[in-house]
Amino acid sequence: MNQLFTSVRVGRYELSNRLVMAPMTRSRAGNGDGVIADAVPDYYEQRSGAGLIISEGVYPSASGKGYVSTPGIETDAQIAAWKKVTDAVHAEGSRIFMQVMHCGRISHPSIQPGNALPVAPSAIKPAGQTWTATGQQEFVTPHALTVAEIQDVIADYRSATRRALEAGFDGVELHAASGYLPEQFLASESNHRTDEYGGTIRNRIRFVLEVLAAMVDEAGGDRVGIKISPEMNFNDIVDEKPQALYWELVEELNQFSLAYLHLTRQGTPEMDYHALLRPRFKGPYLMGAGLTKETAEAALQAGKADAAVFGELFLANPDLPERFRLGAALNTPDRTTYYGGDEKGYTDYPTLKVTEAA
């Protein structure tokens, strides 16, 4: 039996299949107000053949925004716009979680309220640049959060969780990868704190655990997931002992009875983190990054994952599950349209039915 098309329990939901659409930043909230464009509901509806959709990263508060044209979940207008997405997805029989993404130091004053400095666990400038309204700008030295300010950020995650549920999302995913704020707390090279949020591994994982506790308190553990990507090293994030770090973090995740652990393995780490951490987590395990139909099926058959996460393939193939079922050819993604723009490269990828009609 083809495991990709069997049902699976994820949190409180029985998914119709084991294909998960990955969270992918598409930058289609271009008016500066964090409200998604009119085409966004169509984009997600087209891809509702997935058993589960994880939305693009959504900032929980304006201070968490890291890039121009990314969406938020802070205002009534943002909630109302996202409600159109969840209604469209549910009408097609799928489920959708919102990925909550606070970028921390991966931002720029021109993107922040009142041109403030981005925030981080420590005042350490990351190498690299970010996209702003005037083009690429060098990262700056961020403001190191005080303990009181950390509590405010955790409260922002709590509020974002509540608002995501108000917008009709089935759950939320904490983005704790890609060098954003949660991973900045986790990693030894970006966290030089000497208080209860820094130093030992136990202290550096504290922020992630307290954020999850707040999100779970709002939604229940069976409606909260987390994404990690050990040794991805994106956005200048490095840890001196990543295997020990993630071994301890994943063990602590089990206290929350989460809907899932989403691990994407990118870059070229020597350690197979799927093999290391999948047995450590006592819940549904989502495997991502570079999978094909064949490699995903092999992983499911071998019990290495409970569901498979696809990014670019879903971006370019709105009917990806149907193409997999039939063994049909796949569309080629247009990388020039990944970020920003209009419907081109967003909602105009042809389905099999359109191709056959043509």
Summary of the structure (lengths in Angstrom):
residues: 358
radius of gyration: 19.3
end to end distance: 33.1
largest distance: 63.9
contacts: 1273
relative contact order: 0.14
helix: 38%
strand: 16%
